[in-house]
Amino acid sequence: MFQIQQDIQTNIPEIEILSQKYGLSVEQLYKLKPHVDNFKVRVPLIGAFSAGKSSLVNALVKKKLLCVEIDPASNLATEISFAEEESIKGYKANQFVKNLTAQELKQQEFSDLMPDGHIEVQLNQPYILKMIQS
């Protein structure tokens, strides 16, 4: 969680009191709270085929997570984030389809998610946690 998110969450009760004191609606505050709680920054890694994107990600997370010898037609967008509990999930048309193993991810065994699917990988990786806390 970003420091600004923590600051907003900490100050919501005070904002609520001030809003009520000055006769302002707190409805908008309650509508915004879930967005503050679930805010994410996504940094896309874009490059030509075989430019080293997967190799860079593997180096950053310090494990051979993504396949580096692939057919470009079989690859799906993969979002990597931090979580206490590690998981790999496959989605098609933004609907959860199945859990994947690390081996299935590396071997690109997710043809049932094609063509509009994506993969979400959550890792308990100190480097990722450090990036989000900076």
N, CA, C and O atoms as CSV, one atom per row, in Angstrom:
chain,resi,resn,atom,element,x,y,z
A,1,MET,N,N,0.847,-1.177,0.000
A,1,MET,CA,C,0.000,0.000,0.000
A,1,MET,C,C,0.893,1.241,0.000
A,1,MET,O,O,1.893,1.297,0.716
A,2,PHE,N,N,0.527,2.220,-0.800
A,2,PHE,CA,C,1.279,3.455,-0.894
A,2,PHE,C,C,1.051,4.305,0.354
A,2,PHE,O,O,0.013,4.211,1.008
A,3,GLN,N,N,2.032,5.126,0.664
A,3,GLN,CA,C,1.938,5.997,1.842
A,3,GLN,C,C,0.725,6.919,1.758
A,3,GLN,O,O,0.064,7.164,2.767
A,4,ILE,N,N,0.429,7.431,0.571
A,4,ILE,CA,C,-0.712,8.335,0.422
A,4,ILE,C,C,-2.020,7.607,0.735
A,4,ILE,O,O,-2.936,8.196,1.309
A,5,GLN,N,N,-2.108,6.316,0.355
A,5,GLN,CA,C,-3.300,5.533,0.684
A,5,GLN,C,C,-3.438,5.408,2.202
A,5,GLN,O,O,-4.529,5.569,2.748
A,6,GLN,N,N,-2.336,5.124,2.869
A,6,GLN,CA,C,-2.360,5.002,4.329
A,6,GLN,C,C,-2.765,6.320,4.973
A,6,GLN,O,O,-3.544,6.336,5.926
A,7,ASP,N,N,-2.237,7.426,4.454
A,7,ASP,CA,C,-2.582,8.743,4.991
A,7,ASP,C,C,-4.075,9.031,4.835
A,7,ASP,O,O,-4.716,9.525,5.763
A,8,ILE,N,N,-4.621,8.723,3.673
A,8,ILE,CA,C,-6.042,8.968,3.432
A,8,ILE,C,C,-6.880,8.103,4.366
A,8,ILE,O,O,-7.825,8.590,4.987
A,9,GLN,N,N,-6.535,6.823,4.465
A,9,GLN,CA,C,-7.290,5.924,5.343
A,9,GLN,C,C,-7.244,6.395,6.789
A,9,GLN,O,O,-8.252,6.347,7.495
A,10,THR,N,N,-6.091,6.843,7.225
A,10,THR,CA,C,-5.938,7.319,8.593
A,10,THR,C,C,-6.782,8.562,8.848
A,10,THR,O,O,-7.315,8.746,9.942
A,11,ASN,N,N,-6.902,9.413,7.831
A,11,ASN,CA,C,-7.591,10.691,8.005
A,11,ASN,C,C,-9.071,10.675,7.645
A,11,ASN,O,O,-9.744,11.691,7.813
A,12,ILE,N,N,-9.591,9.574,7.164
A,12,ILE,CA,C,-11.014,9.519,6.795
A,12,ILE,C,C,-11.923,9.882,7.964
A,12,ILE,O,O,-12.866,10.647,7.763
A,13,PRO,N,N,-11.690,9.369,9.188
A,13,PRO,CA,C,-12.580,9.771,10.294
A,13,PRO,C,C,-12.578,11.282,10.542
A,13,PRO,O,O,-13.621,11.866,10.838
A,14,GLU,N,N,-11.415,11.908,10.421
A,14,GLU,CA,C,-11.333,13.359,10.619
A,14,GLU,C,C,-12.045,14.108,9.487
A,14,GLU,O,O,-12.720,15.109,9.724
A,15,ILE,N,N,-11.889,13.616,8.266
A,15,ILE,CA,C,-12.571,14.226,7.123
A,15,ILE,C,C,-14.078,14.103,7.297
A,15,ILE,O,O,-14.825,15.032,6.988
A,16,GLU,N,N,-14.519,12.956,7.793
A,16,GLU,CA,C,-15.945,12.729,8.021
A,16,GLU,C,C,-16.492,13.716,9.057
A,16,GLU,O,O,-17.568,14.283,8.869
A,17,ILE,N,N,-15.755,13.917,10.142
A,17,ILE,CA,C,-16.175,14.859,11.191
A,17,ILE,C,C,-16.247,16.281,10.635
A,17,ILE,O,O,-17.208,17.006,10.894
A,18,LEU,N,N,-15.227,16.677,9.869
A,18,LEU,CA,C,-15.216,18.022,9.282
A,18,LEU,C,C,-16.360,18.199,8.287
A,18,LEU,O,O,-16.992,19.254,8.241
A,19,SER,N,N,-16.621,17.170,7.498
A,19,SER,CA,C,-17.721,17.242,6.526
A,19,SER,C,C,-19.051,17.447,7.234
A,19,SER,O,O,-19.859,18.284,6.830
A,20,GLN,N,N,-19.270,16.682,8.283
A,20,GLN,CA,C,-20.523,16.814,9.032
A,20,GLN,C,C,-20.612,18.172,9.720
A,20,GLN,O,O,-21.684,18.776,9.770
A,21,LYS,N,N,-19.487,18.653,10.251
A,21,LYS,CA,C,-19.453,19.946,10.936
A,21,LYS,C,C,-19.867,21.073,10.003
A,21,LYS,O,O,-20.565,21.999,10.417
A,22,TYR,N,N,-19.447,21.002,8.753
A,22,TYR,CA,C,-19.740,22.071,7.804
A,22,TYR,C,C,-20.924,21.742,6.892
A,22,TYR,O,O,-21.160,22.423,5.894
A,23,GLY,N,N,-21.666,20.686,7.249
A,23,GLY,CA,C,-22.878,20.355,6.509
A,23,GLY,C,C,-22.625,19.804,5.119
A,23,GLY,O,O,-23.480,19.931,4.242
A,24,LEU,N,N,-21.471,19.196,4.898
A,24,LEU,CA,C,-21.151,18.610,3.599
A,24,LEU,C,C,-21.525,17.126,3.595
A,24,LEU,O,O,-21.474,16.460,4.629
A,25,SER,N,N,-21.887,16.639,2.462
A,25,SER,CA,C,-22.269,15.236,2.340
A,25,SER,C,C,-21.036,14.336,2.464
A,25,SER,O,O,-19.986,14.620,1.888
A,26,VAL,N,N,-21.181,13.262,3.213
A,26,VAL,CA,C,-20.091,12.277,3.334
A,26,VAL,C,C,-20.317,11.112,2.369
A,26,VAL,O,O,-19.518,10.178,2.316
A,27,GLU,N,N,-21.405,11.176,1.612
A,27,GLU,CA,C,-21.716,10.112,0.656
A,27,GLU,C,C,-20.584,9.926,-0.354
A,27,GLU,O,O,-20.185,8.797,-0.639
A,28,GLN,N,N,-20.074,11.014,-0.885
A,28,GLN,CA,C,-18.979,10.935,-1.860
A,28,GLN,C,C,-17.724,10.342,-1.226
A,28,GLN,O,O,-16.983,9.605,-1.876
A,29,LEU,N,N,-17.491,10.664,0.040
A,29,LEU,CA,C,-16.342,10.110,0.765
A,29,LEU,C,C,-16.441,8.592,0.829
A,29,LEU,O,O,-15.449,7.895,0.614
A,30,TYR,N,N,-17.633,8.077,1.126
A,30,TYR,CA,C,-17.839,6.630,1.210
A,30,TYR,C,C,-17.722,5.963,-0.159
A,30,TYR,O,O,-17.294,4.813,-0.256
A,31,LYS,N,N,-18.104,6.683,-1.215
A,31,LYS,CA,C,-17.959,6.140,-2.566
A,31,LYS,C,C,-16.484,6.045,-2.968
A,31,LYS,O,O,-16.097,5.131,-3.696
A,32,LEU,N,N,-15.669,6.981,-2.500
A,32,LEU,CA,C,-14.251,7.000,-2.866
A,32,LEU,C,C,-13.408,6.018,-2.056
A,32,LEU,O,O,-12.364,5.566,-2.527
A,33,LYS,N,N,-13.849,5.683,-0.845
A,33,LYS,CA,C,-13.053,4.835,0.039
A,33,LYS,C,C,-12.616,3.515,-0.604
A,33,LYS,O,O,-11.439,3.171,-0.498
A,34,PRO,N,N,-13.500,2.755,-1.266
A,34,PRO,CA,C,-13.043,1.510,-1.894
A,34,PRO,C,C,-11.966,1.736,-2.957
A,34,PRO,O,O,-11.089,0.893,-3.146
A,35,HIS,N,N,-12.036,2.872,-3.646
A,35,HIS,CA,C,-11.030,3.177,-4.663
A,35,HIS,C,C,-9.677,3.453,-4.020
A,35,HIS,O,O,-8.640,3.086,-4.571
A,36,VAL,N,N,-9.685,4.093,-2.868
A,36,VAL,CA,C,-8.443,4.350,-2.132
A,36,VAL,C,C,-7.868,3.026,-1.643
A,36,VAL,O,O,-6.666,2.786,-1.754
A,37,ASP,N,N,-8.728,2.170,-1.105
A,37,ASP,CA,C,-8.282,0.895,-0.552
A,37,ASP,C,C,-7.696,-0.025,-1.621
A,37,ASP,O,O,-6.748,-0.764,-1.353
A,38,ASN,N,N,-8.252,0.018,-2.824
A,38,ASN,CA,C,-7.867,-0.925,-3.869
A,38,ASN,C,C,-7.050,-0.302,-4.990
A,38,ASN,O,O,-6.910,-0.903,-6.055
A,39,PHE,N,N,-6.513,0.880,-4.772
A,39,PHE,CA,C,-5.742,1.570,-5.803
A,39,PHE,C,C,-4.476,0.795,-6.145
A,39,PHE,O,O,-3.760,0.337,-5.255
A,40,LYS,N,N,-4.207,0.652,-7.431
A,40,LYS,CA,C,-3.000,-0.019,-7.909
A,40,LYS,C,C,-2.370,0.829,-8.996
A,40,LYS,O,O,-3.062,1.511,-9.752
A,41,VAL,N,N,-1.074,0.777,-9.061
A,41,VAL,CA,C,-0.354,1.377,-10.175
A,41,VAL,C,C,0.128,0.219,-11.035
A,41,VAL,O,O,0.802,-0.689,-10.549
A,42,ARG,N,N,-0.217,0.256,-12.291
A,42,ARG,CA,C,0.227,-0.785,-13.219
A,42,ARG,C,C,1.267,-0.178,-14.146
A,42,ARG,O,O,1.040,0.863,-14.763
A,43,VAL,N,N,2.400,-0.838,-14.233
A,43,VAL,CA,C,3.468,-0.376,-15.102
A,43,VAL,C,C,3.625,-1.401,-16.225
A,43,VAL,O,O,4.141,-2.495,-15.997
A,44,PRO,N,N,3.185,-1.057,-17.423
A,44,PRO,CA,C,3.302,-2.027,-18.514
A,44,PRO,C,C,4.748,-2.143,-18.987
A,44,PRO,O,O,5.488,-1.161,-19.037
A,45,LEU,N,N,5.118,-3.343,-19.324
A,45,LEU,CA,C,6.438,-3.617,-19.881
A,45,LEU,C,C,6.206,-3.997,-21.333
A,45,LEU,O,O,5.721,-5.087,-21.636
A,46,ILE,N,N,6.559,-3.082,-22.224
A,46,ILE,CA,C,6.237,-3.237,-23.637
A,46,ILE,C,C,7.530,-3.247,-24.440
A,46,ILE,O,O,8.450,-2.474,-24.175
A,47,GLY,N,N,7.580,-4.129,-25.416
A,47,GLY,CA,C,8.755,-4.179,-26.277
A,47,GLY,C,C,8.545,-5.151,-27.410
A,47,GLY,O,O,7.555,-5.882,-27.445
A,48,ALA,N,N,9.468,-5.155,-28.324
A,48,ALA,CA,C,9.401,-6.046,-29.480
A,48,ALA,C,C,9.539,-7.500,-29.040
A,48,ALA,O,O,10.018,-7.788,-27.943
A,49,PHE,N,N,9.114,-8.404,-29.907
A,49,PHE,CA,C,9.250,-9.826,-29.637
A,49,PHE,C,C,10.728,-10.159,-29.411
A,49,PHE,O,O,11.604,-9.691,-30.138
A,50,SER,N,N,10.978,-10.969,-28.399
A,50,SER,CA,C,12.334,-11.415,-28.039
A,50,SER,C,C,13.245,-10.262,-27.633
A,50,SER,O,O,14.457,-10.326,-27.833
A,51,ALA,N,N,12.665,-9.211,-27.064
A,51,ALA,CA,C,13.472,-8.073,-26.624
A,51,ALA,C,C,14.016,-8.270,-25.212
A,51,ALA,O,O,14.874,-7.502,-24.775
A,52,GLY,N,N,13.529,-9.293,-24.482
A,52,GLY,CA,C,14.012,-9.558,-23.134
A,52,GLY,C,C,13.053,-9.170,-22.020
A,52,GLY,O,O,13.461,-9.087,-20.861
A,53,LYS,N,N,11.788,-8.931,-22.345
A,53,LYS,CA,C,10.809,-8.525,-21.324
A,53,LYS,C,C,10.636,-9.606,-20.258
A,53,LYS,O,O,10.713,-9.319,-19.064
A,54,SER,N,N,10.403,-10.842,-20.684
A,54,SER,CA,C,10.222,-11.934,-19.725
A,54,SER,C,C,11.496,-12.195,-18.934
A,54,SER,O,O,11.437,-12.486,-17.740
A,55,SER,N,N,12.637,-12.094,-19.586
A,55,SER,CA,C,13.916,-12.276,-18.883
A,55,SER,C,C,14.106,-11.204,-17.825
A,55,SER,O,O,14.608,-11.491,-16.738
A,56,LEU,N,N,13.714,-9.976,-18.126
A,56,LEU,CA,C,13.815,-8.888,-17.156
A,56,LEU,C,C,12.904,-9.156,-15.960
A,56,LEU,O,O,13.326,-8.997,-14.814
A,57,VAL,N,N,11.656,-9.561,-16.218
A,57,VAL,CA,C,10.725,-9.860,-15.128
A,57,VAL,C,C,11.267,-11.001,-14.279
A,57,VAL,O,O,11.242,-10.924,-13.051
A,58,ASN,N,N,11.756,-12.058,-14.921
A,58,ASN,CA,C,12.327,-13.184,-14.176
A,58,ASN,C,C,13.490,-12.725,-13.293
A,58,ASN,O,O,13.618,-13.182,-12.157
A,59,ALA,N,N,14.326,-11.838,-13.797
A,59,ALA,CA,C,15.450,-11.327,-13.005
A,59,ALA,C,C,14.953,-10.484,-11.828
A,59,ALA,O,O,15.504,-10.567,-10.730
A,60,LEU,N,N,13.919,-9.679,-12.052
A,60,LEU,CA,C,13.396,-8.826,-10.989
A,60,LEU,C,C,12.767,-9.634,-9.852
A,60,LEU,O,O,12.938,-9.296,-8.681
A,61,VAL,N,N,12.042,-10.699,-10.197
A,61,VAL,CA,C,11.392,-11.502,-9.161
A,61,VAL,C,C,12.277,-12.649,-8.681
A,61,VAL,O,O,11.884,-13.430,-7.815
A,62,LYS,N,N,13.464,-12.739,-9.249
A,62,LYS,CA,C,14.484,-13.720,-8.842
A,62,LYS,C,C,13.985,-15.156,-8.906
A,62,LYS,O,O,14.271,-15.967,-8.025
A,63,LYS,N,N,13.229,-15.461,-9.970
A,63,LYS,CA,C,12.831,-16.845,-10.241
A,63,LYS,C,C,12.452,-16.961,-11.702
A,63,LYS,O,O,12.064,-15.977,-12.333
A,64,LYS,N,N,12.564,-18.162,-12.237
A,64,LYS,CA,C,12.210,-18.403,-13.636
A,64,LYS,C,C,10.702,-18.608,-13.718
A,64,LYS,O,O,10.211,-19.734,-13.800
A,65,LEU,N,N,9.997,-17.510,-13.693
A,65,LEU,CA,C,8.542,-17.512,-13.660
A,65,LEU,C,C,7.942,-17.566,-15.060
A,65,LEU,O,O,7.068,-18.384,-15.342
A,66,LEU,N,N,8.420,-16.689,-15.925
A,66,LEU,CA,C,7.866,-16.570,-17.272
A,66,LEU,C,C,8.743,-17.301,-18.279
A,66,LEU,O,O,9.970,-17.301,-18.181
A,67,CYS,N,N,8.091,-17.912,-19.233
A,67,CYS,CA,C,8.792,-18.619,-20.293
A,67,CYS,C,C,9.551,-17.611,-21.153
A,67,CYS,O,O,9.035,-16.542,-21.478
A,68,VAL,N,N,10.775,-17.963,-21.514
A,68,VAL,CA,C,11.556,-17.066,-22.363
A,68,VAL,C,C,11.752,-17.637,-23.761
A,68,VAL,O,O,12.409,-17.017,-24.597
A,69,GLU,N,N,11.191,-18.804,-24.019
A,69,GLU,CA,C,11.279,-19.424,-25.346
A,69,GLU,C,C,9.859,-19.735,-25.802
A,69,GLU,O,O,9.393,-20.867,-25.680
A,70,ILE,N,N,9.178,-18.721,-26.327
A,70,ILE,CA,C,7.756,-18.884,-26.623
A,70,ILE,C,C,7.420,-18.584,-28.063
A,70,ILE,O,O,8.180,-17.946,-28.791
A,71,ASP,N,N,6.266,-19.062,-28.444
A,71,ASP,CA,C,5.644,-18.687,-29.706
A,71,ASP,C,C,4.870,-17.407,-29.411
A,71,ASP,O,O,3.984,-17.432,-28.556
A,72,PRO,N,N,5.157,-16.295,-30.073
A,72,PRO,CA,C,4.498,-15.033,-29.727
A,72,PRO,C,C,2.974,-15.094,-29.827
A,72,PRO,O,O,2.287,-14.291,-29.195
A,73,ALA,N,N,2.438,-16.020,-30.602
A,73,ALA,CA,C,0.989,-16.112,-30.745
A,73,ALA,C,C,0.337,-16.764,-29.527
A,73,ALA,O,O,-0.884,-16.708,-29.385
A,74,SER,N,N,1.124,-17.377,-28.651
A,74,SER,CA,C,0.524,-18.094,-27.525
A,74,SER,C,C,0.658,-17.363,-26.196
A,74,SER,O,O,0.194,-17.863,-25.171
A,75,ASN,N,N,1.265,-16.224,-26.191
A,75,ASN,CA,C,1.510,-15.517,-24.935
A,75,ASN,C,C,0.317,-14.642,-24.544
A,75,ASN,O,O,-0.363,-14.074,-25.398
A,76,LEU,N,N,0.078,-14.547,-23.223
A,76,LEU,CA,C,-0.982,-13.687,-22.696
A,76,LEU,C,C,-0.383,-12.608,-21.801
A,76,LEU,O,O,0.698,-12.779,-21.239
A,77,ALA,N,N,-1.092,-11.509,-21.680
A,77,ALA,CA,C,-0.677,-10.458,-20.746
A,77,ALA,C,C,-0.649,-11.058,-19.343
A,77,ALA,O,O,-1.551,-11.798,-18.952
A,78,THR,N,N,0.394,-10.728,-18.598
A,78,THR,CA,C,0.571,-11.260,-17.250
A,78,THR,C,C,0.824,-10.121,-16.289
A,78,THR,O,O,1.755,-9.337,-16.469
A,79,GLU,N,N,-0.016,-10.034,-15.260
A,79,GLU,CA,C,0.137,-9.000,-14.232
A,79,GLU,C,C,0.739,-9.653,-13.001
A,79,GLU,O,O,0.234,-10.666,-12.517
A,80,ILE,N,N,1.813,-9.074,-12.498
A,80,ILE,CA,C,2.493,-9.615,-11.327
A,80,ILE,C,C,2.363,-8.620,-10.191
A,80,ILE,O,O,2.632,-7.431,-10.363
A,81,SER,N,N,1.950,-9.110,-9.024
A,81,SER,CA,C,1.796,-8.249,-7.857
A,81,SER,C,C,2.218,-8.998,-6.602
A,81,SER,O,O,2.453,-10.205,-6.632
A,82,PHE,N,N,2.310,-8.265,-5.501
A,82,PHE,CA,C,2.688,-8.861,-4.216
A,82,PHE,C,C,1.448,-9.349,-3.481
A,82,PHE,O,O,0.393,-8.717,-3.532
A,83,ALA,N,N,1.586,-10.478,-2.800
A,83,ALA,CA,C,0.556,-10.984,-1.891
A,83,ALA,C,C,1.235,-11.906,-0.890
A,83,ALA,O,O,2.249,-12.531,-1.200
A,84,GLU,N,N,0.678,-11.986,0.298
A,84,GLU,CA,C,1.214,-12.904,1.301
A,84,GLU,C,C,1.112,-14.345,0.813
A,84,GLU,O,O,2.037,-15.139,0.986
A,85,GLU,N,N,-0.022,-14.668,0.203
A,85,GLU,CA,C,-0.274,-16.014,-0.308
A,85,GLU,C,C,-0.053,-16.023,-1.817
A,85,GLU,O,O,-0.711,-15.269,-2.534
A,86,GLU,N,N,0.848,-16.851,-2.308
A,86,GLU,CA,C,1.139,-16.891,-3.736
A,86,GLU,C,C,0.038,-17.607,-4.499
A,86,GLU,O,O,-0.513,-18.606,-4.036
A,87,SER,N,N,-0.272,-17.076,-5.682
A,87,SER,CA,C,-1.268,-17.716,-6.539
A,87,SER,C,C,-1.052,-17.286,-7.986
A,87,SER,O,O,-0.470,-16.239,-8.267
A,88,ILE,N,N,-1.538,-18.125,-8.889
A,88,ILE,CA,C,-1.514,-17.823,-10.319
A,88,ILE,C,C,-2.908,-18.138,-10.834
A,88,ILE,O,O,-3.370,-19.275,-10.741
A,89,LYS,N,N,-3.579,-17.123,-11.379
A,89,LYS,CA,C,-4.962,-17.295,-11.821
A,89,LYS,C,C,-5.101,-16.880,-13.277
A,89,LYS,O,O,-4.491,-15.913,-13.733
A,90,GLY,N,N,-5.913,-17.629,-13.982
A,90,GLY,CA,C,-6.195,-17.339,-15.377
A,90,GLY,C,C,-7.591,-16.769,-15.537
A,90,GLY,O,O,-8.543,-17.239,-14.913
A,91,TYR,N,N,-7.705,-15.752,-16.378
A,91,TYR,CA,C,-8.986,-15.086,-16.635
A,91,TYR,C,C,-9.242,-15.044,-18.131
A,91,TYR,O,O,-8.317,-14.930,-18.935
A,92,LYS,N,N,-10.501,-15.137,-18.484
A,92,LYS,CA,C,-10.918,-14.972,-19.878
A,92,LYS,C,C,-12.054,-13.969,-19.876
A,92,LYS,O,O,-13.030,-14.126,-19.142
A,93,ALA,N,N,-11.928,-12.948,-20.689
A,93,ALA,CA,C,-12.925,-11.866,-20.744
A,93,ALA,C,C,-13.191,-11.324,-19.340
A,93,ALA,O,O,-14.338,-11.058,-18.983
A,94,ASN,N,N,-12.124,-11.159,-18.540
A,94,ASN,CA,C,-12.154,-10.618,-17.176
A,94,ASN,C,C,-12.969,-11.449,-16.191
A,94,ASN,O,O,-13.361,-10.940,-15.141
A,95,GLN,N,N,-13.227,-12.696,-16.501
A,95,GLN,CA,C,-13.912,-13.614,-15.589
A,95,GLN,C,C,-12.933,-14.707,-15.179
A,95,GLN,O,O,-12.244,-15.275,-16.026
A,96,PHE,N,N,-12.868,-15.003,-13.879
A,96,PHE,CA,C,-11.971,-16.049,-13.393
A,96,PHE,C,C,-12.299,-17.375,-14.066
A,96,PHE,O,O,-13.466,-17.759,-14.154
A,97,VAL,N,N,-11.275,-18.072,-14.541
A,97,VAL,CA,C,-11.456,-19.361,-15.192
A,97,VAL,C,C,-10.826,-20.475,-14.370
A,97,VAL,O,O,-11.479,-21.473,-14.065
A,98,LYS,N,N,-9.525,-20.301,-14.003
A,98,LYS,CA,C,-8.870,-21.398,-13.301
A,98,LYS,C,C,-7.595,-20.947,-12.610
A,98,LYS,O,O,-6.997,-19.923,-12.941
A,99,ASN,N,N,-7.208,-21.758,-11.633
A,99,ASN,CA,C,-5.910,-21.602,-10.986
A,99,ASN,C,C,-4.886,-22.332,-11.829
A,99,ASN,O,O,-5.164,-23.383,-12.406
A,100,LEU,N,N,-3.699,-21.758,-11.888
A,100,LEU,CA,C,-2.606,-22.362,-12.642
A,100,LEU,C,C,-1.447,-22.665,-11.707
A,100,LEU,O,O,-1.296,-22.034,-10.660
A,101,THR,N,N,-0.637,-23.631,-12.093
A,101,THR,CA,C,0.607,-23.896,-11.373
A,101,THR,C,C,1.720,-23.086,-12.032
A,101,THR,O,O,1.566,-22.590,-13.147
A,102,ALA,N,N,2.833,-22.962,-11.333
A,102,ALA,CA,C,3.989,-22.259,-11.907
A,102,ALA,C,C,4.460,-22.971,-13.172
A,102,ALA,O,O,4.874,-22.328,-14.136
A,103,GLN,N,N,4.396,-24.280,-13.162
A,103,GLN,CA,C,4.815,-25.053,-14.340
A,103,GLN,C,C,3.892,-24.787,-15.530
A,103,GLN,O,O,4.363,-24.641,-16.658
A,104,GLU,N,N,2.577,-24.724,-15.285
A,104,GLU,CA,C,1.632,-24.433,-16.365
A,104,GLU,C,C,1.880,-23.039,-16.939
A,104,GLU,O,O,1.782,-22.836,-18.150
A,105,LEU,N,N,2.199,-22.091,-16.078
A,105,LEU,CA,C,2.512,-20.738,-16.552
A,105,LEU,C,C,3.762,-20.761,-17.414
A,105,LEU,O,O,3.782,-20.207,-18.514
A,106,LYS,N,N,4.800,-21.404,-16.907
A,106,LYS,CA,C,6.062,-21.435,-17.637
A,106,LYS,C,C,5.935,-22.183,-18.965
A,106,LYS,O,O,6.568,-21.812,-19.953
A,107,GLN,N,N,5.115,-23.235,-18.986
A,107,GLN,CA,C,4.942,-24.018,-20.216
A,107,GLN,C,C,3.841,-23.456,-21.125
A,107,GLN,O,O,3.553,-24.019,-22.181
A,108,GLN,N,N,3.234,-22.347,-20.708
A,108,GLN,CA,C,2.180,-21.684,-21.489
A,108,GLN,C,C,0.987,-22.617,-21.718
A,108,GLN,O,O,0.425,-22.664,-22.812
A,109,GLU,N,N,0.610,-23.354,-20.677
A,109,GLU,CA,C,-0.503,-24.300,-20.776
A,109,GLU,C,C,-1.808,-23.624,-20.359
A,109,GLU,O,O,-2.380,-23.924,-19.311
A,110,PHE,N,N,-2.257,-22.708,-21.206
A,110,PHE,CA,C,-3.503,-21.997,-20.910
A,110,PHE,C,C,-4.229,-21.617,-22.193
A,110,PHE,O,O,-4.762,-20.514,-22.309
A,111,SER,N,N,-4.246,-22.522,-23.144
A,111,SER,CA,C,-4.891,-22.234,-24.431
A,111,SER,C,C,-6.386,-21.948,-24.266
A,111,SER,O,O,-6.985,-21.259,-25.092
A,112,ASP,N,N,-6.988,-22.485,-23.183
A,112,ASP,CA,C,-8.412,-22.230,-22.955
A,112,ASP,C,C,-8.706,-20.785,-22.568
A,112,ASP,O,O,-9.870,-20.386,-22.521
A,113,LEU,N,N,-7.669,-19.995,-22.289
A,113,LEU,CA,C,-7.855,-18.584,-21.953
A,113,LEU,C,C,-7.727,-17.679,-23.176
A,113,LEU,O,O,-7.994,-16.480,-23.096
A,114,MET,N,N,-7.324,-18.244,-24.286
A,114,MET,CA,C,-7.101,-17.472,-25.496
A,114,MET,C,C,-8.434,-17.100,-26.139
A,114,MET,O,O,-9.393,-17.840,-25.922
A,115,PRO,N,N,-8.579,-16.060,-26.884
A,115,PRO,CA,C,-7.549,-15.083,-27.215
A,115,PRO,C,C,-7.572,-13.851,-26.315
A,115,PRO,O,O,-6.649,-13.037,-26.361
A,116,ASP,N,N,-8.614,-13.704,-25.497
A,116,ASP,CA,C,-8.778,-12.454,-24.760
A,116,ASP,C,C,-8.491,-12.593,-23.270
A,116,ASP,O,O,-8.926,-11.755,-22.480
A,117,GLY,N,N,-7.775,-13.622,-22.879
A,117,GLY,CA,C,-7.503,-13.835,-21.463
A,117,GLY,C,C,-6.286,-13.096,-20.961
A,117,GLY,O,O,-5.562,-12.445,-21.715
A,118,HIS,N,N,-6.084,-13.218,-19.664
A,118,HIS,CA,C,-4.870,-12.693,-19.046
A,118,HIS,C,C,-4.565,-13.516,-17.799
A,118,HIS,O,O,-5.407,-14.275,-17.318
A,119,ILE,N,N,-3.363,-13.355,-17.292
A,119,ILE,CA,C,-2.890,-14.094,-16.130
A,119,ILE,C,C,-2.590,-13.096,-15.018
A,119,ILE,O,O,-2.030,-12.029,-15.266
A,120,GLU,N,N,-2.967,-13.448,-13.793
A,120,GLU,CA,C,-2.601,-12.643,-12.625
A,120,GLU,C,C,-1.764,-13.518,-11.696
A,120,GLU,O,O,-2.215,-14.558,-11.216
A,121,VAL,N,N,-0.539,-13.069,-11.458
A,121,VAL,CA,C,0.390,-13.796,-10.600
A,121,VAL,C,C,0.604,-12.970,-9.340
A,121,VAL,O,O,0.956,-11.792,-9.407
A,122,GLN,N,N,0.388,-13.596,-8.199
A,122,GLN,CA,C,0.661,-12.938,-6.922
A,122,GLN,C,C,1.797,-13.691,-6.250
A,122,GLN,O,O,1.721,-14.901,-6.035
A,123,LEU,N,N,2.858,-12.951,-5.921
A,123,LEU,CA,C,4.050,-13.550,-5.345
A,123,LEU,C,C,4.364,-12.948,-3.983
A,123,LEU,O,O,4.170,-11.752,-3.763
A,124,ASN,N,N,4.839,-13.769,-3.090
A,124,ASN,CA,C,5.345,-13.290,-1.809
A,124,ASN,C,C,6.835,-13.062,-2.016
A,124,ASN,O,O,7.677,-13.851,-1.586
A,125,GLN,N,N,7.129,-11.960,-2.685
A,125,GLN,CA,C,8.482,-11.639,-3.130
A,125,GLN,C,C,8.901,-10.312,-2.500
A,125,GLN,O,O,8.289,-9.284,-2.787
A,126,PRO,N,N,9.930,-10.309,-1.646
A,126,PRO,CA,C,10.331,-9.078,-0.961
A,126,PRO,C,C,10.598,-7.893,-1.904
A,126,PRO,O,O,10.310,-6.747,-1.559
A,127,TYR,N,N,11.147,-8.173,-3.086
A,127,TYR,CA,C,11.453,-7.083,-4.005
A,127,TYR,C,C,10.171,-6.359,-4.451
A,127,TYR,O,O,10.135,-5.132,-4.534
A,128,ILE,N,N,9.124,-7.146,-4.734
A,128,ILE,CA,C,7.853,-6.533,-5.160
A,128,ILE,C,C,7.266,-5.710,-4.019
A,128,ILE,O,O,6.782,-4.599,-4.234
A,129,LEU,N,N,7.309,-6.256,-2.805
A,129,LEU,CA,C,6.804,-5.526,-1.637
A,129,LEU,C,C,7.574,-4.230,-1.450
A,129,LEU,O,O,6.983,-3.192,-1.151
A,130,LYS,N,N,8.875,-4.282,-1.622
A,130,LYS,CA,C,9.696,-3.072,-1.480
A,130,LYS,C,C,9.319,-2.011,-2.515
A,130,LYS,O,O,9.302,-0.818,-2.212
A,131,MET,N,N,9.016,-2.455,-3.748
A,131,MET,CA,C,8.629,-1.516,-4.793
A,131,MET,C,C,7.324,-0.821,-4.441
A,131,MET,O,O,7.181,0.373,-4.706
A,132,ILE,N,N,6.367,-1.534,-3.851
A,132,ILE,CA,C,5.085,-0.902,-3.555
A,132,ILE,C,C,5.172,-0.004,-2.327
A,132,ILE,O,O,4.377,0.924,-2.185
A,133,GLN,N,N,6.108,-0.263,-1.456
A,133,GLN,CA,C,6.223,0.535,-0.248
A,133,GLN,C,C,7.068,1.786,-0.473
A,133,GLN,O,O,7.101,2.663,0.391
A,134,SER,N,N,7.740,1.887,-1.596
A,134,SER,CA,C,8.592,3.054,-1.858
A,134,SER,C,C,7.780,4.253,-2.231
A,134,SER,O,O,8.338,5.321,-2.484
